[in-house]
Amino acid sequence: MRVQQGQEQVAAAQRIQASSKKAREARATARVSAGEAGVAGLSVDALINDLTRKEAENRFANNQQLATNDVNRQMQLNDAGLGFTNNLLRINKPIEQPDYLGAALGGTQTGLSTYSTLKK
């Protein structure tokens, strides 16, 4: 399970890195396009901020997914531990000892009953 966790973290880091690269490229393209068009001011800043916000949302979503996966994995480990413990408790019940006295009395009673039936 730890290997899977490591693989998920590497994959998430790669997704975050790719998203950050695309966001940087989009911000650079927006700045250059705005500069070539002669547009400046709050509208360009708003566009840049929106691109930055989308990048942050993507990073947050990836981190939340990792955290959720970790919680799920921990719950699975706990369930496995509880299942193991319950199995041990089921297996380790005391073995019922035979009732020698009851068996002897039952055998004697059966023998006497057979004797009295044969005697008639």
N, C-alpha and C positions, 0 to 999 in steps of 0.2 A: 504494500500500500504506500509505503514511503517513496518507492521508485515512481509510482504513478503521480504522487504529489509533486515530486521534483519535475517530472515531465510537464505537468500542468502549469507549474510556475514558469518554466522555460517558455512554454507556448504563450502564456499570457504576457511575459516580458517581450517576446517577439511581436505580438499583436500591438502592444503599447508602443513599442519602438516604431513599427510601421505606421501607426496612426500619428505619432508625433512627427515623423518625417513628412507625411502627407499634409499635415496641418501647417508645418513650416513652409512647405512648397506653396500651399494655397495662400498663406499670408503674404509670401513674397510675390506671388503672381498678382494678388490684389493690390499690393503697394505699387508695383510696376505699372499695372494697368491704370490705376488711378492717377499716377504721375504722368503717364503718357497722355491721358485724357484731360489732364489739367484739373482734375478733381482733388480737392483736399478738404480737410476739416473733419467735422463730426461724423459725416456719413462714412468716410473711410475708416475712421476710428471704430465706429459701430460695427462695420464689416469685419475688421480685424478682431475685435472683441468677441464677435459671434463665432468666428472660427476657433478662437482660443477656448471659448466656452464649450464648443462641441468636442474639442480635444480633451478637455477636462472631464466631460461627461463620459466619454469613451474610456478614459483611464479609470474613472471611478467605477464604471460598470464592470470592467475587467477585474479590478481589485475586489469588488463585492462578490463576483462569481468565485474567485479564489477563496474568499472567506467562507462562502456558503459551502463550497466543496469541502473545505477543512472541517466545518461543523458536521457535515454529513458523514465524512470519513470517521470522525471521532465517535459519532453515534453508532456507526457500524462496528467499530472496535469495541465500544461498550456493550452493544448487543451480543457480539461474539463472546465477550468475556462472561456475560450473564448466562448465555446458553451453555458455555463450558461449565460454569459453576452449577447450574441446574442439572446438567448431565451428571456431574460428579455426585451431587446430592441424591439423584435418582439411583445411581449405581451403588453408592455407599450406604444404602439402608441396611440395618442389621438383618442378618439371616435368621429366620425364625428357627429356633432349635426344636428338635423333635420332642414330643411329650411321651417319654418312655413309660411313665407310670400310667398315663391314660391309655397307651397302646397295650400295656400288659393287662390292665383291667378290662379293656374291650376284648382282648383275646380270651381272657378267662371267662368273661360273660358269654362269649360266642361258644366257647368249648362246653360250658355248663348247659347252655341252651341246646346245643347239639346232643349232648349226653342225655338230657331229659327227653328229647324228642325220640332218640333211639331206644331208650329204656321202655317207652310206652308200648 
